[in-house]
């Protein structure tokens, strides 16, 4: 929508303040939906929530494509925002399905696609805006959504991992209120006035609700966002780095198109069309995709922390080039490509850092929260850059060259801040080692192959059978000696399961249910324990097997 925003007041016969909601509505629904969809995916299935996201994308695109006025277009854009959680869901599903040696490159590529879509979308949208009716954009988005939905149905398996439990509706409501108030203040503060009662009231409400929400989440037995996990050093610092990287990425999208389209008579504008302005950013999108395997290789050799730090240095260098050399189109192309390469490196490393430090039962929620942090960074970039470009204007009423240079320098500074933040992340956290398969002390068979473990401790793993055949879909629960659930998993198509710790306590009882049959065994020792089960055999006497590893 970025290339069309200045044209919508004329196209829809509405004020610029009202048409700004075409972008704001998507921002708000995306911010609220991303963590909620992530938590539901961990509970009921990632593939199922991918369906939801794609249906919302298609529905929103159709509503917007049929819109002839402002209100239905805003409704369609709000529905499209509900699909934003699709990328973190895909990354989380990869963790459950792919072998460890392929996970790094796959997640790096999908994470980089966040930037690729935006970079390629700008010139395509500009081209459509010049050559066809703007409704074509939404018909195209809806058609692509249908294609992806069909491919997901045909090719994407459902994960066997389930966190179970009840949905934290109070936590979801509190987070929604806090995010909406904060993002409304950030996105509309420049038009309402940063010191206006409305803006200040929204910020105060966001802070108060966020504090109350945090207190609730810490006491909730099954919180929407596990703040204790989110406060782990690696997770917290990676999320903070994601905020400033989101700022760095979006600053380029705000500054470069304007600088390219300003008249050459200003002395620094390049007088290009909206299409050329979009095409300048397109090579950067392709470079993000090219850099994703490079990101995976650096992460495999030196760890994702190093990859993110290298990306920060490259981004800072790219903005430095832009601040010093922006007098021609090719100079801005070079600057944008360097910045995009750095973002591709960093975005490819972020999911690896997150997944190495969270339990497998919280993968989707953790990745969704990280995606939300990136979105907050882009929102802050839009607000800060908007204020600077609106306040530093020439006599002709356009932003000065110094304003553009200042925003570029802020983009470089944000990348340096991310570099400093990541310097405090441990080089090789202990959780990284848990991504490798657990050694199996018994001879391997096709039905008892080692299962990759997650960052959380594996309590027990093995194979569930029924009369010798795999008990696909069997539910396996570990209970503590205090009668509290410690973890839960669902057996895969081959009967394999791996219960990771989602609670604290000593493993005491293993309970298995499948198709009306149930089975219970005592546990002992510390995990990971190996326990193969057959639902048609009596449970053995209580025993304390030695840990597998």
N, C-alpha and C positions, 0 to 999 in steps of 0.2 A: 503493500500500500504506500510505501514511502514516496515513490515518484508521483503518485496521484493525489497526495494530501493537499498540495496547493490548488489543485483543480476542482476538488469536490465542492467547495462553496458555489462555484458556477454550475457544475454538473447537477447538483441536487437542490439548488436554490435555497441554501441554508447559510448561516453564519460560519465563520472560520472556527469560532469557539465550539459550536455544536458539531461540526464535522470532525473535530479532533477526537471525538468519542469513537470514531471508527477504528482508531488505533488504541485508544485507552481501554475500550471494552474488551478487546482481545488480551491486552496486558493483564487486566484484573482477573478475568476468568482463568487465564493460564496460570497465574500465580497461585490461585486457590486450588485449582484442579490438580496441579502437578504433584504436590505431596499427598493429597487424598487418594489419587489414582495409584500412586506408588504403594501406599499402605494396603489398599484393597487388593492390589496385585499380589503382594506377599501372602494375603489371607486366602483369596479365592482362586488365584491363578493368573499368571502374567499374560498368557495368550488371551484369556477371556477379557482382560482389561484392554489389551491391544485392540480387540474387536470394538470395544466401547469407544476408544479414542478415534478409530477410523470411521465409525458410524457418525460420530459428532462432526468430524471433518467433512464428510460427505453431506450431511444434513445442513451444516452451516454454509457450505459452498452453494448448495442449491437455493437456500433462502436468500443469500446475498445475490446470486445470479438473477433471481426473479425480482429483486427489489427495484422499485422505481422512485423510492423516497428514502429519507434518512433513517427512520426508525427501523424498518425491516432490515436495512443494511447493517445497522448496529447489532441487531439480534443475530443475524448470520455471522458476523465477526465474533460475537461473544461465543457462539457455538463452536466456531473454529478454534477458539482459544482452549476449549476443553480437550483438544487433541494434542496439546503440547507435550504431554507426558509420554508420548509414544517412544521417543528416543531413549530415555532412561529405562523404559520397560524392555526395549530390545536389548540393551546392554546387559540388564539383569538376567534376561532369559539366556543370553550367551554364557553367562557364568555357570548356569545350571546344566547346559547342554554340551558345551564344547570341551574338548580335552585341554589341559593346562597349556600345552605348547602352542595352541592356536588362539587362546583367549586374548592374549595381549594385542596381537595385530587386528583381530576382529573388533574388539571394543574400541581400539584407537581409530579405526576407519569409521565406525558408526558415530563415535563422538565428534569426529571432525566433520561429519555430514551436517551437523548443526550450522556450521559456518558456510559449508558449501552451498546449501540451499538458499541461504540469504544472499550470498555473493552472486549466484547465478540468477536469483529471482529479480534482483534490481534491474539488470539490463533487459530481461524478458518482459518485465512489467512496463518498463519504459517503451519498449518496442510496441507492445500491445496498445499502450496509451496513445502512441502516435499514429498507429496504422489501423486500429480497430476500436470497437466499443469496449469500455472497461468491464462490462459484464462477462466478456470472454475469459478474463482472468479467473473468475469464480467457476465458470463451467469447466475450465481446464483443471483447476484444483480438485473439483468434484470427480472428474473423470479419472484423474490420477489416483484419487483416494479409492475408487472402486477397483482399479487395477491392483493396488496394494492389498486391499481387503481380500480379493480372490487369491492372491499369492500367499497371503498369511494362512488362509483356510487350507490351501493345497500343500504348503511346504513347511510351515512352522509348527513344531510340536509343542504340546503343553508341558510345562515343568512339573516334575513330581514333588518339588518342594512346596510345602504349605506351612505357614506360621499358625493358621487357625485362630481361634479366639474371637472376641467381639470387637466390633468397630467402635472407635472412640469418637462418638458423635459430638460430645462436648468439646473435645480437643479440636476437632475439625472446624466447628463453629467459631471457637476462639481464634484459631489461626486465620480463618477467613476474614474475620472482622479486623484483626491487626494488620493483615497484608493489604486489604482494601483501603483502610484508612491511610496507611503509610504511602502506598503507591498513588492514591488520589492526590495526596499532599505534594508528592514529588512531581507527578506529571502535570498537575494543574496549578501548582504554586505560582508559576511565572505569570499566568493570566489572572489568577485571583489576587495575587500579591502575597509575597512571602511572609509579610507581617499581618495579613488579614486575619480576622477572627476565625474564618472558616479553615484556613490552612493551619493555623496554630492549634485550633481545636482538634483537627484530624491527627496532627502529630502527637498531641498529648493523649488522645484516645488510643492511638496505636501503641504508645509506650505502656500505658496503664493496662490495656488488655493483654499485651505481650507478657508483662510480668505476671499477671494472673494466670495466663495460659501456661507459662513455664512452671508455676507452682502446681497447677493441676496435673500437668504431664509427669512431674516427678512423683506424684502420689498415685497416679492411675495405674492399675495392674497391667493393662495392655494399652499403652499410650499410642497416639497417632505417630508421634516422633519420639523415639527413645533418646531423651536428652543425655542420659549417661553415656550411651554409645557415641552420640554426636559430640560429646565433650572430650572424647579421646583425642589425644594430642594430634595424631595424624589426620583424623577426620576433621577436627575443628580448624586446623591450620589450612588444610586443603580447601575447605569451604570458604575461609577468609580470602585465600588466594584466588578462588573462583570469582568472588565479587569484584576484585580489582581487575582481573583479567576480562570480565564482562565489560567493565568500563573501557579498557584498552581496545577491545574489539569494536565496540559501537562508536567510539570517538571517531574512528576512520570513516564509518558510514555517514556520520553527520557532517564532517568537515569537507571531505574530498568532493562530493557531488556539488556542494555549494560553491567551492572554490573554482571548480571547472565551469560552472554555468554563469558565474558573474561576468558582466561585460568586460572586454579587454580595456575599455576606456578607464576602468578603475586603476589600472597600472599593475594589478596583480591577478585579476580575474582572467580566465582563459577563453571565455566566450563560446563554450561548447554547448551542444544540445543535450537534452536530458538523456538521450540514447547513448551518446558518447560518455557521459558521466557514469552511466551504469556499466558500460563496457570496460571502463578503466578498472572497476572492482572485480570484474569477472575472472581475470587470470588468477587473482588471489584465491578465489573459491576453488579453482582447480588445484592450486598449490597446496591448499589444506588437505585435499584428498591424497596428493602425491606424498605429503609429509607424514601421513598416518603410519605407513610401514616403517619409515625412518624412526618415528616416535617409539614404535614397538621394539625395534632393534636396540635403541639406546636404553630403553627400560629393561630389556632382557639382560643387557650387558652391565649396566650401572645402576639400575633401579629407576622407577618412575619419578622419584624425587629429583634426580639429576636431569631427567628429560624436561620436567616442568621448569627447572631453573635455566636450562639452556634456552627453552622457549621464551622465557622472560627477557633474557639478554637479547635475543633476536628481535623481539617486539620493540624493545627500547631502542635498538639500533635503527629499526625501520622508521619509527617516529622521528628519530634524530635526523635521518636523511630527509624526511618530508619537511621538517622545520627549516632545514638549511637550504633545500633545493625544491622549489615548488613553482618554478617559472615556466614550466612546459608540461605537456601531457605525459611525455615519456618519463619525466622525473617522478611524477605522481604514480605512474604505473609501477616503477621500480620500488618506490616506497611502500605501496600497498601490497606488492608481492612479498617483500621482506616481512612486513607485519603479518601477513597471512601465514607465511611459513612458521613463524614463531607461535602463532595461535594454534596452528595445526599440531605442532609438537606438544604444546601445553594441554590442549583439549584431549589429545590422545592419552596423556598420562593421568589425567584427573580420575577417570573411572577406576584405573588400576590402584591408585592410592586409596580411594574410598573402599573398594571391595576387599583390599588386603587387610582392612582394619574393622570390618563389620561382620556380624554373623550372617550366614547364608540366608537365614530366614528373614533378614531385614535388607536384603540387597536392593530390591526395587525401591523401598522407602528411602534408603540412604542415597541412591543414585538420583532419585527425584528431588531430594532436598538439595543435592549439589547442583542440579540443573536450575532449581529455583534461585540459588545463590548467583549463578551466572546472570539470570534474568534481572535480579535486583541490581547487579552491576550495570547492565545496559540501561536500566531506568535512571539510575543516578547519573550516568554519562549524558543521557538525553537532557536531564534537568540542568546539570551544571554547564554543559556546552551551550544549551539554549540561553541561559542567563548571560554567559560571557559574550556570545555572539549578538545578543540583543542590547547589551549595555555598551559594548565597544563598537560604535558605529561612526561612519564618516558623515560628512555634511550631506551626502546624497542619500543617507539613510540605510546604507548597507554595512555589514560587518567590515571592520578594518582588517588589514593584513596581520596586524599584531594580534587581533582576536583569534584568527585561525592558527597562527603560530603558537599562541598560548595554549589552545586546546590540544594541539599536537604534543607540546611539551608535557601537558598533564597526562596524556596517554602514555608517554615514555616514563613519567614518574610513577604511574600506576603499575607498570610492568616492573620497575625497580622495587616497589613495595612488595609485589608478589615474590620477587627474588629473595628479599630479606625474610619474608614470612617462611618460605620454604627452607631457608637455611636452618630453621629450628626444628624441622622434621627429622627424626632419626634416619641415618643413612640406610640401614637395613633393619627395619623393625622386625621383631620376632614373628609378627603375623604373616610376613611375606613367606616364610618357610612353610606355613600351613597350607599354602596353595598347591603344594606338591602332593602326590599320592602318598597315602600311609602304607608303609610296608606291610605285606601280608605274610605271616609266618607259615601259613599252610600252602601246599601246592596250589597254584592258580588253576581254576577251571573257568570255562566261559561264563558260568553263572555266579562266580564268586570273585570276579576281578576287582582289584583295588579301586576304591572310590575316592576321587579328590575331595579333600576336606576343605572347610572354610576357615575364616579367621577365628570364629568362635570354636571352643573345644567340642570335638565330636564325642558324644557320650557313648554311643553304641552304633555299630553298623553291621551289615550282613545281608542275608537273603531270606525272604519270606516265601514259603512254598505251601501248597495245599495238595496233599497226595502226590508229592514229587514234582508238580507243575508250578511255575511261578505264580504267586498270588498278586497279580497286577492290581494296583490301587489299594492295597491293604494299608490301613492306618496304624502307625506305630507310635506309641506314646511312652515317654519315660516319666515316672513319678518319683518324687523324693520321699524320704522317710517321714516328712512332715505333711504328706498328702498333697504336695504342690506339684503342678505340672512343670517339668524341667525342659521339655522339648517335644517336638512332634514332627513326623515326616510321613510321606506317602510313598509306598513302594512303586518303583517304575515298572516298565513293561517286562523286564527280566526278573522282577521280584526284589531287586536290590533296594536298600534303604540306607540312610545315614542320618541319625538324629543328632542335631547340634544343640548346644545349650542355649536356651532363651530365658532361663531362670537360674536361680542359685539354690544349691542344696546338694545332698549326697544322693546319687542314683540308687533307688531301692527296688522299683518294680517296673517291668517292661510289659506293656499291654498292647496286644495286636487284635485288630478287628478287620474282617473282610467277608462281605456277602453273608452276613448273619452269623458267621463263626467268630469266636473270640478265643484268646489264648493269653495267659499271663505267666511271667517268670520273674523270679527274684534276680536282682543285679547286685554286684559287689565290686569293690575296687574302683580305681579311677580310670577314666576313658583315655583314648578310645578303646572300647571293648568290642570283640567280635562275637556276634551271636546269630547263627543261622537258625531259622524257625520253621516248623511244619505245623500247620493248623490242625492236622488230623492225628497228631501224636500228642500223648500226654506231656504236660510240662515236667521238666526234671526237678529233682530236689534242689533247694536253695544252694547256690555255690558262688564262689568268688573267683572268677577267671582272672588270669593275669592279663594286664594291659597288652594290647597289640603293639603299641609303640609309646 
